[in-house]
Amino acid sequence: MGKVVIIDNEGVMTAYALRCAEYGHDVKLFIEAGDDINHKTIAKGLHPKLEKVREWLPHVYGADLVITGDNAKYLKKLEMIRSRGVPVFAPSVALADLEIKRGIGLKFLEDHGVQVPEYKVFKSLKEAEKYVLDNPDRYVFKTLGSEEDKSLTYVGKSAQQLIQQLRDWQAGGASIKGDVMLQKFIPGEEIAVKRWLGPNGFLGPIEESFEHKKLYAGEKGENTGEMGTVFKYVSKSKLYDVVMAPLEADLVKLGGITSIDVNCIIDEDGNVWPLEFTCRCGWPQFNLELFAHKDDPLQWLIDMHNGKYDSKDFMDVIIGVCLVTKGFPTLNEDLGLAIYGLNYKHKIHIQPQFVKMGKFIDEVDGKLVDVEDWVTAGSYVAIACAHGKTVEEAQNKVYKTIDDISFSNLGYRTDIGDKVIKSLPILQKMGFAMDWEIEND
């Protein structure tokens, strides 16, 4: 069996760690201590072959793979150990900059003949506010610094809303350590395209996906990391041909082995407008990919590290819905809550995140007894997943699974996939997303 070291700064690689352990691999899981997450308990006791470690570096030599789900920390150290022959599944610093320093990513696209929305960069919130005052229009506000919270992305419905938000941040003492960007708002259908990047080029099937970032149904409320995703592996993609194919050779030159995703808007005339890169195993999409993957999860990534991809994956539509507790995303409370309804069948469809083993009372064979199973270890609890030939089929399956799961303060969006169902006919009329089946089509 193999040995894998997982560097998980945000506590979102639990499902991958557990799956590797269940396949018999020795897993060293490093979750960095933090004020807002109970890192000491996430994944605790889930499997005897899953060991939580306080330091990751002492374990990398002799490992079959080292992987990180993050692209902001430890990349320089990982590049150093990669140069010493350690197999590392992670972006290079240069690849990570395409995402973290968004201006670099947009320039990279422009340099390869890919048009991007008009944008301007400012040194402060005050400078951005003045520009909107002098040039009232609808813009998307984004941060550019490497240490910034990407949830500060803001899309107002008007210039006055954006100005007020910028003023509120300033009045509240918001600390922006890097530059900020105003990107021209372009109405249209939002869809992302993604592929794995190996040592010699892209690997595996093309992936198209739809994100659902807002906290509440109907795209209401604050931005979160993600509340749900719908994706499909496809054999052909007009979006890939326009946005990603021109980038392949120079992405390889930047080094690193990871996932490359470009989120885009397609306007009513069929023009593609890339918005931003994701150069890492994004979440929860990586959890959906893990659900879609039928084989050994460690060998899957080792093969990609070695430039191969011959895995058997679900080619259906895959849907994932984030299950959280009441305080998400602001608070990370609700530790140790019993999670009911997790029989073997349901665990196949649940990707654990902030969970650990714990004891609670449950009914077994008609009797109330103490059991030991998954309990919550924070507010970002799990991802419920399902697959189907159409979005509607996958959607029905995932919500049936969720109906059987319960824990105190359970929250989730009830509309993951609805906007995809509305977007697909529009996109397909313009020649995009053609591998997706539409219900009753």
Buried (B, 14 or more C-beta within 10 A) or exposed (E): EBBBBBBBBBBBBBBBBBBBBBBEBBBBBBBBEEEEBBBEBBBBBBBEBBBBBEEBBEBBEEBBBBBBBBBBEBBEBBBEBBEEEBBBBBBBBBBBBBBBBBBBBBEBBEEBEBEBBEBBBBEEBEBBBBBBEEEEEBBBBBBBBBEBEBEBBBBBEEBEEBBEBBEEBBEEEEEBEBBBBBBBBBEBBBBBBBBBBBEEEBBBBBBBBBBBBBBBBEBEBEBBBBBBBBBBBBEEBBBBEBBBBBBBEEBBEBBBBBBBBBBBBBBEEBEBBBBBBBBBBBBBBBBBBBBBBEEBBBBBBBBBBEEEBEBEBBBBBBBBBBBBBEBBBEEBBBBEBBBBBBEEEBBEBBBBBBBBBBEBEBEEEEEEEEEEBBBBBBBBBBBBBBBBEBBBBBBBBBBEBBEBBEBEBBBBBEBBBBBBBEBBEBBBEBEBBBBBBEEEE
